[in-house]
Structure formats: C-alpha cells, structure tokens
Amino acid sequence: MRLSHYLLILTLFGAYGLFAQQSVFPVTLSNPMDFDSIIETEPNFIWQTNITAVQSDPRYSQRYVLCELEEKQLKGEAIAVNTPILVLEDYQNTMYSYSSTTTPLEKGHTYVWQVSILFNSLIVDQSEPYQFTILKPEDPLPIFYPVAFKNDGQMFSIVDDQIGLLTDETGNLDLEVKLSKAGKIVKTVYLNELINGEEKTEQVSEYQGVKRFFTLKLKDLDLEKGVYKASWMLKNKKQYTFNFTVDK
C-alpha cells in the first residue's frame, strides 16, 4: 500500500476520533416528558447533560428550540421546518422557565422541544424531540389526585360531578372502576382519559404518555347519598382504591 494511502487512512481515522471525542454530551429531556398533557402555559423545561463540561469549554454550546406541532405532523419534521416559537443559543443551564414575555403558549395546542449540543457551531449531540399538549378541557378541571395503592380512608372531592385521577402508569390500562357502598358493589363504570385536551371514552386505554389524567363521571349514575369506595384495577394486579361522599 502506498504511503499516501496510509496517510489518508490515518487522516480519516483521526477525524473520526475527533468527532467521537466531541460527542460525549448525550442530552435527555425530563420535563415535560414526551406526549405529556400539562395544565401550565408557562412550564419549566428541564433536561440533563454534562453542563459543567459545556460551560468550561467555549467551543461547546447548547441550543434549545421550541415550536408548535401541526396536525398530522411528525415531531422531527416540526423541528426541521416549522418557524420556532423560541430559540435559545449558547444557553448555559439545564432548565428554562417559560416566560409570559415571550410568545404565549396556548391551551389546546401541541408543542415540540429539543436541546442540541454544538461544537464550534456544529451539532455533535442532541436529544430526541419531545411533544407535549397544554390541556383545554371544555368543563372545569376537577382536582387531580395522584394514584396510590393504599386506601387510607381519605375522601376525594367531587368537582362538577366528577373526580380527577392522575397516574404515571404507562401502556395499556383497563379503565373499569367498581363502586361499592356498605361493602356491596352497586355500579361498574369506565374512566375517561384526557388526551390532548379531549376526553376519550374506552374500556382500555392505549395512551403511552406520562402524567396521565382520568376523570370519573358521576352525574348520570343516580347514586344515593352516602359514602362510596371506588376500586380501579390498573394492571399486574395493582388495585387503586379511594373514597368519596355523595351528599345530594
């Protein structure tokens, strides 16, 4: 093999090694998570990377991008072609609190965000693009109680004839709930899941997001006055139970 071929191989290997050395800052987004449904119009964006190394080497920088996701549009496509709502260049932190002084985020809209690491203005690492939706319910939101698997006797409040539940369980969930009074099952009902601001009524939910919101509708159940226990079998034999009082 000629000397020139050796030099070419060494040059290519050296370039590859340099690029590999640069790509040491994986970025992970943590809030809002992918497919989150949130209530806040000024959310806190949080991610993880080696920010100390980025801050100590002026050749490295961070870029944060936020844009709106159009209907039937892929997340990557939105980041690539949509006009950004906000771009933060050379950002030196791993959290950003959205401010009302920037373009307001709207209820019922879906957004995509991504964070990239640049070396001399070239992208060497970047997170997956994550999408989230700001809820816009037609009815007043109930109080959303986090799911717990121990019934401690707490009474959940009824707001606008419904009870709100919150869980981070992923995958398919059976939405059947059994209502008992004085130890006897009196009703079997199904929860509604809030997805992208809309309530979905299904016997089994296949939504894959996190921070999932559910409502238990009581208006048309004709429940008598008294104390009730609700039992919701999630999956893997986990049963979530809670209590509520009907007083009218």
Number of C-alpha atoms within 10 A of each C-alpha: 5 6 8 9 10 11 11 11 12 12 12 12 12 12 12 12 12 11 13 11 11 16 16 14 21 14 20 17 21 13 15 22 20 19 21 23 25 21 16 14 16 15 16 13 17 16 18 16 21 13 18 10 13 21 16 9 10 11 12 21 22 24 18 19 18 22 22 23 22 15 8 6 10 14 20 16 12 20 21 11 9 14 13 15 16 14 16 13 13 17 18 14 15 17 14 14 10 17 13 10 6 10 10 12 20 16 17 16 17 22 21 25 28 23 26 21 29 22 18 11 13 12 16 19 18 21 18 16 21 22 23 22 27 23 23 19 16 9 7 10 16 18 16 16 16 13 16 15 13 10 15 10 11 9 14 16 18 17 14 13 14 18 21 22 22 18 15 13 16 14 12 13 16 16 20 18 21 17 21 17 16 10 9 11 14 12 14 13 17 19 25 23 24 19 20 21 21 14 16 15 13 14 14 15 17 12 16 16 18 18 19 21 23 24 22 20 18 16 10 7 10 8 16 12 10 12 14 22 21 21 19 21 17 17 12 6 7 11 17 16 20 21 19 17 15 14 9 7
